[in-house]
Amino acid sequence: MKKVAIAYNKILLTHDGSKLASFALPHAFKLAQVFNAKIILVQVIDTMMQVTAKLQPPHINYGGVYATDDMEEVYENQKAEALENLAEVKNELATIGIQNIEIKIAEGSPGEEIVDLAKRQKCDLIITSTRGRSGLGRALLGSVADHVVRNAPCPVLLIHPQEE
């Protein structure tokens, strides 16, 4: 069998601000440290269309006029929260020695956006946490991790939630 040298130069690390997503941080740290890799830290948020679909009447119906300002505010708040979250994660990684980190905000379907970003950035590895759903919960809600594993252009490291 021919030996193949494995190097992870660019690692795409997903983080949605949740406690579960943080379980992936030690793994990303260790791999980035070992391979001196760049981490591309991404959070996927809803598009304006998705925000609009979630804010249907009666939530924003003011006498038949929809408050587009409300939709834009929700969308802008999502972006601001995502940037704040990613900045906190970046700072946390920086305090333990990882300096080469790039923050990205993607908009749309999480699975598709993660795969697309990994392709565009030519990532060598994707690290993401999984919610650990199975059966009916996974069938009804879909699975970001499943989509990423099936469509990723590179290996995927799934981190399952652990009991504390």
N, C-alpha and C positions, 0 to 999 in steps of 0.2 A: 504494500500500500504506500502510495506516495505521500510524503509529509507536506502539509499545507500550513503556511504561516498565517496565523489569525491575528488581525490587528483591528481594533475598534478605534478609529480616529475621530469619528463623529457619532455621538450617541444622542438620539432623540428621546427626551424624558418628558412624559406627559404628567401634568399636575392640574387638578381641577379645584384646588383649594380645600379638598376634603382631608380628613384624618387618614382615610384609607390610602389616598394618593401618596401620603408621606412615608408609607412603608417602603416605597421604592427608592427613597433617597439614599439609604446606606449602600444599596447595591450600585446605584449610579455613581456614588462617591468612590467606591472601591474600584470599579472598572475604569472610571476616568483617571484615577490615580495610577493604576497599573499600566494603562496604555497611553497615559498623557493625552487623553482624548478631550475634544471639545464637546461640551454639552449644549444641545439646543433644547431649551426648556419651553414647552408649549402648553397653552390652555386653549381649548376650543369653546367659543361662545356662540350663542344663537345669532343668526342673521337677522336683519331688520324684518324680513318676511316672517320668520319664526316668531319674533316678538309680536308682530301684528296679529298673527293667528292666535296667540295666547291671550291677547287683550281684546276679545270680542265683546259685543254688547252683552249685558248692560254695563260692563266695567267702564267703558269710555264713551258711551252714547250720551251726549249732552244735547237733547232736543233734536236728534237726527244728525248732529254734526260730530264726527269723530275727532278726538283731540290727538292729532298727529304729534303734537309736542310731548304728550305723555309717552307715546311709543318711542320717540327719539330719546326721551329722558331715560326710559328703561334700558334701551340699547346702550346709550352712553354710560349708564351706571354699570352695566355688565362689563363693558370694556375697562372702565376705571377699576372695578373690583378685581378683574383678571390681572391687570397690570400690577396692582398692589400685591396680590397674592404671589405672582411670579417674582416680584422684586424681593419679597420676604424669603422665598425659597432660594433665590440667587444669593442673598446675603447669608443665609444659613449655610449654603454650600461653600461660600467664600470664606466663612469663619473656620471651616475645617480644611481649607487648603485648595479648593477648586476655584481657579480664577477664570478659566476660559469658558465662559457661559454666555450664550446669546438667548435673549427672550423673544418669543414669537407669540402673537395672538392669531389664531385661525378662527374663521367664521363658517359655520355650517354643521354638517353631520359629523360628529366626532370621529367615527371610524374612518370615513372617507378622507377627512381633513388630515388625520394623522398619517395615513398611507401616502397621501399626495405630498405632504410636506417632507416625509422621509425620502420620497423619490426626488423631489426638487432639490433638496439639500444634500443628496447622495450620502445618506446616513448608513453607517455600518451596523447599527443595532438600534432597536426601539425598546425602551423600558417603560412599562406601564403597569399600574395596579389594576386588579380586577375586583369587582364587587363580590365575587364568589357566589353569584346566583346560579341556580341550576333549575332544570325542569320547567314548570309552567312560568315561573318568574322570568326566566331567560327567554322563553318562547314569546311571551307577551311584550316584554320590554326590549327585546333585541339584545345583542351583545356587541359592544364596542370591541372588546378583546377578541372575540371570535372573528369579526370582520378584519381586524388588523392582522391577526395570525394568518388568515386565509389569503390576504392580498398584499402583505408587506413585501417590499423589494429586498429585505434583509432579515436576519434573525430577529426574533422577538423574545424578550425576557418578560414573562408575566409574573408579577408579585401578588400572591394571594394574601388576603388579610389574615393577621395573626392575632390570637388572643393575647391580652396583656397580663 
